Amino acid sequence: MMKTLNIISVMLVVPILCVAQKRLSLEECIELARNNNKKIEASNFRIESAKYAKRATLSNYLPSLSITGNMLYSTVEGSLGIEGGMLPVVGMDGMPTGSGAYFPGINIDYGVDWMYGAGLQLQQPIFMGGKIVAGHKMGKLGEAMALQNHRLTDSEVIYETAQAYANVVRASGMCKVAALYNDLLIELKYSVGKAFERGVKSRNDVLKIEVKLNESELGLRRAKNALRLAMMNLSHCIGYPLAAQIEVDDNIQLTGHEDVRVDISLRPEVQLLSQKSELIRQKANLERGDLLPQIGIVGQYGYMNGFHFNGSKLFDDCNFTVGLQVSIPIFNFASHSKYRSAQMQYRQSQAEESEKLELMTLEVTQAINNFDEAAFELRLAESGCISATENLRVSGSQYKVGKESLTDYLEAQTLWRQAEQTLVEAKVNQFLRWLDYKRKNGTLN
């Protein structure tokens, strides 16, 4: 029974380890982050909401159909009577003929009592002062701005994920350098220890190596802790459990880094600024609509019952009515002030847009400079690493034949470690500077 349980446990654990130890590329991490990020999910809902809002503004062009009904009770009643008698007769020449005609008189009784009716009403706007057109344009701008906000959110997720990925690459590289440096010291300690046992080396040489080895082990411990935290941060970005053991590709590729130029036309913020100004302009047009004439057609077909007239109902049938409604505002202090306020807001948005575009251009220029400096630092680091490696090789050879002291050899190892660490930092730093440039010029996603 115990053996069966052990086999089942192994079968359950192995798939988990296989998933946890999967090597992920940068593209895979970004895709995972997009699928699991709540900001992107909220952004998608915002886009759907903007689409429905645009449809609502489009429906203002179309007629509206509604069922209407009313009921009225009134105690108003009365009568109208005109006495009869002889009425004079007028001839063709307009002169009295001297004869008369008998008029029997009129006696009318009326009352309201209950009146009720119901029907279908159709309303079709013809011209509403430009408010329908402005509202529809605002709906389309709202959808376009939601899409640009989605691009902005997406680029932020990509930037954060790529940063976390680069930090894992940095920490992994530092761990490898620390481990190699520690192995060099362990090997050196072993050979010096053997030489000390034979009386060739002094106790002081062994102590020097032990001091360096202690520092190296502390540095290796710190590097491993940094790698663990970096992997936890990346796991958080891509939606993995924090304790997941993931691996990443050490080589971070730069694509299209030869084409570096100052261009902010594709940046989401630029599109949002332009759309925001246009939205405020359409808001001014919407306010102006209250100052212009409004024309619409109203048609209704329904049934009406009520109004007693000499013992019978005057209305007791279906009927059709149609009318043209025109409203011409003469002057309204509030509407005029709102229109002027919207105009000033539009001018304000134009001034702010011009200033922010200049600041964005400065940001891209600075990002290009930072990337250029990072590329130069990488070339220096690569050159320094080659020199440090050769220096370590020569120093080790000289130390073995007794032409160089242990202190010089330890110094060569330290310089090699520093050069390798600088190279790791330079590679990651160049990638981060390139990432920042892509974000600043709007081509990250």
N, C-alpha and C positions, 0 to 999 in steps of 0.2 A: 504493500500500500504506500509506504514512504517513498519507494523508488518511483512509483507512478506519479505521485505528487511532484517529485523533483523534475521528472520529464515534462510535466505540464507547465511547471514554473519556468523552465528553460524555454519552452515553446512560446510562452507569453512574453518573456523578457526580450528574446532575440529580435522580434519585429520592432519593438520599441527602441532598442539600441540602434537598429539599422536606420530608422527614421531620424533619431536624434543626431546621429553622426553623419547625416547626409551633407555632402559638400555643396554649398549654395553659391551661385554666381551673383554678381551685383544686380543683374536684370531679374533674376528670380526673387531676390529680396525685395526689390521695388514692386514687383507684381504682387507679392504676398502682402506688402504694406498697403498697397492700393485696395486690395480685397478686404482687408481687416480694419482699415482706418475709419473711425466714426466720423471724422470731419468730412471725408469724401462721401460717406453715406448721407450725411446731412446736406451736403452740397447737391447731391443727386435729387433729394426731395425738394430742395429749393428750385432746381431747374424745372421739375414737374409742376410745382406751384406757379412759377412764372408762365409756363405754357398755358395753364388753365386761365390765368389772369389775362393773357393775350386773347384767348378765345372769348372771354367775357367782353372785352372791348370791341372785338369784331362783331359781336352780336348786336351792338348798338346801331349798326347799319340796317339791320333787318327789322321787319314789323313785329310788334308784340301782340299776342292774342290773349284775351282774358275773358272770363265769365263775370258778368256784373249782375247785381241784384239789389233791389231796394224795396223798402216798404214804408208807407207813411199813413198815419191815422190823424185825422183832423176833424174837429167839430164844426168847422166853418160851413155854414149853409145860409141860404137867402133866396130871395125871389126878385123878379123884375117884371113890372107890369106897365103896359101902355094902353090907355083908354082908346076905344074905338070912336068913330065918327066919320063925318063927311070931309073929304079932302078935296081941295080945289084942283081942277084940271087945267093944265097949261097947254096952249096950242103950239104949233110949229114955229110961230113967230115969237114965242116966249111970253105972250100975253094971255091972261086968264080968259077962258072961254065962257065963263059964267055958269058952267055946269059943275057938278061934283061927283066924287067917287067915294063909295063907302069903305072905310077901313075898320075891320072887326076888332082890332086891338090885339095885344100880345100879353100873355101871362106865362112867365118862365120861373120855374123852381129849380134850384141847384144846391148841391151839397158835396162835400169832399169824402167824408167817411174814410173807408180804407182804400188806399191806392198802393199797388204793388206791380212790380215788373222784373223781368230777367232777360238776359240776352248775351250775345257774343260781341265783344268790342275789339276792334282792330285799330292799332295806332301805328302810323308810319311817319317817322321824322323825315323831313325834306331838307331843311337847313337849320342847324342848331348853333349858329355862330362859330362854326369850326370846332366845337367842343368834341364832336364824335371823332373827327379826323385826328385831333390832338391826342385824344384818349387812346385811340388805336396805336398811334406812333409811340406813345408812352408804354403801352403793353409790349410792343415789339422790342423797345429799348430795355424794358425790364427783363425779358427773356435773354437778350444779348448780354446784359450785365451779369445775369446769373451764370451764363456759360463762361464768361471771363473770370468770374469769382471761382468757378469750378477749376479753371486752368490754374488760377493762383493757388488754390488749396492743393491741387495736385502737385504743383511745382514745390510747394513747401514740404509735402510728404516725401517727394523724391529727394529733396535736399537733406532733410533730416535723416532719411534712411541711408543715403549715400555717405553722409558724415559718420553715422554709426558704423557702417561697413568699413570705412577707411580707418576708423579708430581700432576696429578689430584687427585689420591688416597691420596697423602700426604696432599694436600690442603683441601680435603674433611674431612680427619681425624682431621686436625687442627681446622677446622670450628666446628666440633662436640665437640671437647674438649673445645674450646672457648665458645661455646653456653652453655655447661653443667656448666662450671665455672661461666659464667655470671648468669645462673639460680640459682646457689648456693648463689651467692652474693645478688641477688634480694630477694630470700627467707629469707636470713639472715637479710637484711635491713628491710624487712617487720616485722619480729619478734622483732628486736631491736627497730624499730620505735614504735611498740605497747608498748614495755616495757618502752621506753622513755616517752610515753604519760602517762603511769601510774606512772612515777617517779622512776622506778626501775633502768633504765639505764641512763647514762649521755649523754649529747649532744656530748661529745668527741667521744663516741663509734659510734654514728650515722655518724659523720664526717669521722672517719676512714673507715667505710664501704663505704661511698660515694666516697672517694678517690680511694679505690680498685675497686669500680664499674665503675668509669670513666675510669680507666686503662683497665678494662676488656672490656668495650664497644669499646674502641679504638682498642684493640687487636682483638675483634670479627669483627670489620669493616675491619681491615687489612687482616684477614683470608678470609673474603668473597671476597675482591678484588683479593687476590692471587688465590682463587679458580676460579674466573671469568677469569683471565688471563690464568690460566692453562687449562681451558676448551677451550678457544679460540685457544691456541696453539695446543691442541689435534684436534680440529676441522680443523685447517689448515693442520695438518698431514694426516687426513683421507679424506680430500676433502669436508668437510661439510662447510656450511656458518659459519662465525666467531661468529655470534650471536645465533647459534643453542644452545638450552638448552639440553645437553646430561648428562646422568648418567652413572657411571661405577661401576663395582663390587669392593667393598672395599678390599676383600681378594685377594692378589696376590699369586698364587701358584708357588712353585719352583718344577720343575720336574727333577728327576735324579740328585739331588744335592749330593747324597751319592757317586757317581762315579766321583770324582774330581782327575785328574791326569795331568801331564805335557805331552801334546801331541799336536803337531802343524801340523800333517800330513794332516788333513782335511781342513786346513786353505786355503782360495782361494789365498792369497798372496804367499804361498809356491808353489802351483801349477803354478802360474804365473811366479815365478822366474825360476823354472825348465824349463818351456816352452819357456821363453825368451832366456835362454842359448841355448836351442836346436834350436831355430829360428836363432840365430846368427851363430851357427855351420852350419846350412843348407845354410845360406847366404854365408859362406866361400866356401862351396861345389859349390854353384852357380857361384861364382867368379872363382873357379878352372876350371870350364867347359870351360872358354875361353882359357885355356892353353892346352886342350886335343883335339884330332881329333874329327871331326863331320862328320857324314855320313847320307845321305838321298837319297831317290829315288824320281824321278820326272817323271811322265807320262803325255802325252798330246795327245788328239785327236781333230783334227780340220781341217779347210779348209784354203788353201793358194792360192793366185792368184797373178801372176806377173812375171816379168823378161822375156822380149821379146828375142827370139832366132830365127834368120832368118825368121822374120815375124810371128812367132807363139809364144804362151806363154809357157814358160817352166814349170810353176806351175799353175795348174788349177784343183785341185782335193782335196779330203779329205785324210788325212794321220794320222798315229799314230806313236808317238815317245816315247821312254822311255830312261831314263838315270840314272846313279849312280853318285852322287855328293859327293866328299870327300874333306874335308878341314883339313889340318894338319898345325897348327900354329908352327912356328919355335921359335920365341921369340917376346914378346911384353912387353915393359917396364911398361906400364900403367896397363895391366892385372895382371902382376906379383905383382906389388905394391898393387893393390886392394885386391888380395888374401892374401897377408901378413897382410894387415890392418885388414881384416875380421878375420884372425886367432888371432891377438892380441885382438880384441874386444871380441872374444869368451873366451879367458883366463881372460880378465877383468870381464866379466859377471860371470864366475865361482868364482872368488875371492869375488865379491860383494855378490853373492848368499850365500856363506859360512858365511860371516859376518852378513847378514840380518837374516839368520836362527838362529844364536846365539842370536841376539837381540829379535827375536820373542819368543824364548824359555825363555828369561828373562822376557818378557812381560807376558807370561802365568804364570810363577812362581810368579810374583808380583800380578797378578790377583787372584791366588789361596790364597796367603797370605791375600790380602784385603778381600776376601770372608770369610776366616777363622776368621779374626778379626771382621768382621761385624756380623757373627753368634754369636761370643762371646759377642759382644755389645748387641745383641738382648736378649740373655739370662740374662744379667745383667739388661737390661731395664725391662724385664718381672718381674724379681725378685723385682726390685725397685718399679715397679708399684703396685705389690701386697702389699708391705710394706707401700707405700704411701696411698693406699686405706684403709688399716687397721688403719693406723695412723689417717686418716681423720675421720673414724668411731669412734675411741676411743676419739679423741679430741672433736668431736661433742657431744658425750655422756657426757664427762667431763664438757664441756662448759654449757650444759643444766642444769646440777645439781650444777653449780657454783664452780666446782673444778678447772677450767681452765679459763684463761683470754681470752678476745676477741682477743687480739693480737696473742696469741698462736693458737687460732682456725683459724684466718686468715692466719697465717703462714702455718698451716697444709693444708689449701685449696690451697695455692700457691704451696706448695711442691707436692700436688696431681696433679695440673695442669701441672707442669713441668715434673713430671714422666710420665703422659699420653702423653705429647708432645714428650718426649724422646722415648717412645715406638713407636709412629707413625713414627718418624724419623728412628728408628732402623729397623723397618719392611721394610720400603721403601728402606733404605740404603742397607739392605741385598739383596733385589731383584735386585737393581742396580748393586751391586758387582757381583752377580751371572750372570746378563745379560752381564756385561763386560767380565767375564770369558768365557761365551759361545761365545762371539764375538772373543776373542783372540785365542781360540782353534779351531775355524772354524765350530762349531756345532750349531750356532744360527739359521740357516735356513736349 
